[in-house]
């Protein structure tokens, strides 16, 4: 019975390590996807010939990248400090995006 228990524990450990690896792989894929989108959207913002408008447009994209990465980590972590930081980051980034988008709407004519 002791050997059966040991084999069961080992099998569970292997399964958990596969699950953790799959979860980390999913997170890294999510981070990469968020960064690729952010970089593409920031490049689009650079097309504006006005440096201030370009900066504002790039920052909207940059903030969206941060929001997307925070959402990925919220799916993956149980760490209370990281969750709190990610939730705070989403809120703050959305507020800044709103301010920037309002500014862009007034000045992008």
KAKA-V899981 format. One record per residue. N is the residue number from 1. RES is the residue in one small letter. SS is DSSP state (H for helix, E for strand, C for the rest). OMEGA is omega in degrees with one decimal (999 if undefined). BURIAL is I if it has 24 or more other ideal C-beta (glycine too) atoms within 12 Angstrom, else O. Layout:
BEGIN
N & RES & SS & OMEGA & BURIAL
N & RES & SS & OMEGA & BURIAL
END
This chain:
BEGIN
1 & x & C & 179.7 & O
2 & x & H & 179.2 & O
3 & x & H & 177.9 & O
4 & x & H & 178.6 & O
5 & x & H & 179.8 & O
6 & x & H & 178.1 & O
7 & x & H & 178.9 & O
8 & x & H & 178.6 & O
9 & x & H & 178.7 & O
10 & x & H & 179.4 & O
11 & x & H & 178.0 & O
12 & x & H & 179.5 & O
13 & x & H & 178.4 & O
14 & x & H & 179.2 & O
15 & x & H & 178.6 & O
16 & x & H & 179.0 & O
17 & x & H & 175.2 & O
18 & x & H & 179.4 & O
19 & x & H & 179.1 & O
20 & x & H & 178.8 & O
21 & x & H & 178.6 & O
22 & x & H & 178.9 & O
23 & x & H & 178.4 & O
24 & x & H & 178.6 & O
25 & x & H & 177.1 & O
26 & x & H & 179.9 & O
27 & x & H & -179.2 & I
28 & x & H & 175.8 & O
29 & x & H & 177.8 & O
30 & x & H & 177.7 & I
31 & x & H & -179.1 & I
32 & x & H & 179.4 & O
33 & x & H & 179.3 & O
34 & x & H & -179.1 & I
35 & x & H & 178.9 & O
36 & x & H & 178.5 & O
37 & x & H & -179.8 & O
38 & x & H & -179.3 & I
39 & x & H & 178.3 & O
40 & x & H & -179.5 & O
41 & x & H & 177.1 & I
42 & x & H & 176.8 & I
43 & x & H & 178.3 & O
44 & x & H & 178.6 & O
45 & x & H & -179.6 & I
46 & x & C & -178.6 & O
47 & x & C & 178.8 & O
48 & x & C & -177.2 & O
49 & x & C & 177.4 & O
50 & x & C & -175.3 & O
51 & x & H & -179.4 & O
52 & x & H & 178.2 & O
53 & x & H & 179.0 & O
54 & x & H & 179.7 & O
55 & x & H & -178.8 & O
56 & x & H & 180.0 & I
57 & x & H & 178.4 & I
58 & x & H & -179.8 & I
59 & x & H & 175.4 & I
60 & x & H & 178.9 & I
61 & x & H & 179.7 & I
62 & x & H & 178.5 & I
63 & x & H & 178.2 & I
64 & x & H & 176.5 & I
65 & x & H & 178.5 & I
66 & x & H & 177.8 & I
67 & x & H & -178.6 & I
68 & x & H & 179.4 & I
69 & x & H & 176.0 & I
70 & x & H & 178.9 & I
71 & x & H & 176.9 & I
72 & x & H & -176.9 & I
73 & x & H & 177.9 & I
74 & x & H & 177.1 & I
75 & x & H & -169.7 & O
76 & x & H & -170.9 & I
77 & x & C & 171.8 & O
78 & x & C & -178.0 & O
79 & x & C & -174.9 & O
80 & x & H & -179.6 & O
81 & x & H & 179.9 & O
82 & x & H & 178.4 & O
83 & x & H & -179.8 & O
84 & x & H & 179.3 & O
85 & x & H & -179.4 & O
86 & x & H & 179.1 & I
87 & x & H & 177.2 & O
88 & x & H & 179.4 & O
89 & x & H & 178.9 & I
90 & x & H & -178.2 & I
91 & x & H & -176.9 & O
92 & x & H & -179.4 & O
93 & x & H & 178.6 & I
94 & x & H & 177.8 & O
95 & x & H & 179.7 & O
96 & x & H & 175.8 & O
97 & x & H & -179.8 & I
98 & x & H & 179.6 & O
99 & x & H & -179.7 & O
100 & x & H & 179.6 & I
101 & x & H & 176.1 & O
102 & x & H & 178.6 & O
103 & x & H & -180.0 & O
104 & x & H & -179.6 & I
105 & x & H & 179.8 & O
106 & x & H & -171.2 & O
107 & x & H & -175.1 & O
108 & x & C & -178.0 & O
109 & x & C & 999 & O
END
